[in-house]
Amino acid sequence: MSETLRAPAAPAAAAPPPTPGQILRRRILGHWSLMGGLAVLGLILLLAVLAPLVAPDDP
């Protein structure tokens, strides 16, 4: 049996370096305490915006 010789595959193109936005996003998403704080802050903000719908009458 004869083996066929193949040309070596072209090296894969290197991925472009991450943009500053991608670096920042990766760093922010890596901090679980920051994400938890942002979630709590977002919930408080959402409740403040929706307060007239939740309690339409004065106490």
C-alpha positions in Angstrom: 0.0 0.0 0.0 1.2 3.4 -0.8 0.6 6.3 1.5 -0.3 9.6 0.0 1.6 12.6 1.3 -0.4 15.6 2.3 0.9 19.1 2.5 0.9 20.4 6.0 -2.2 22.3 7.0 -1.8 26.0 7.1 -1.5 27.3 10.6 -4.7 28.7 12.0 -4.8 32.4 12.0 -4.2 33.8 15.5 -7.3 35.3 17.1 -7.2 39.1 17.3 -6.4 40.5 20.7 -9.3 41.3 22.9 -10.7 44.8 22.8 -10.7 47.0 25.9 -14.4 46.5 26.2 -14.0 42.7 26.2 -11.3 42.8 28.8 -13.5 45.0 31.0 -16.5 42.8 30.6 -14.5 39.7 31.4 -13.1 41.4 34.6 -16.6 42.6 35.7 -18.2 39.2 35.1 -15.4 37.6 37.1 -16.3 39.5 40.3 -19.3 37.7 41.8 -19.6 40.2 44.7 -19.8 43.1 42.1 -22.5 41.2 40.1 -24.5 40.5 43.3 -24.3 44.2 44.3 -25.4 45.3 40.9 -28.3 42.9 41.0 -29.5 44.3 44.4 -29.0 47.8 43.1 -31.0 47.0 40.0 -33.8 45.5 42.0 -34.0 48.6 44.3 -34.0 50.8 41.2 -36.7 48.7 39.6 -38.9 48.9 42.7 -38.4 52.7 42.9 -39.5 53.1 39.3 -42.5 50.8 39.7 -43.5 52.1 43.2 -46.5 54.0 41.9 -47.9 50.8 40.4 -47.2 48.7 43.5 -48.7 51.2 46.0 -50.9 53.7 44.2 -52.5 55.1 47.4 -50.7 57.0 50.1 -50.3 55.2 53.4 
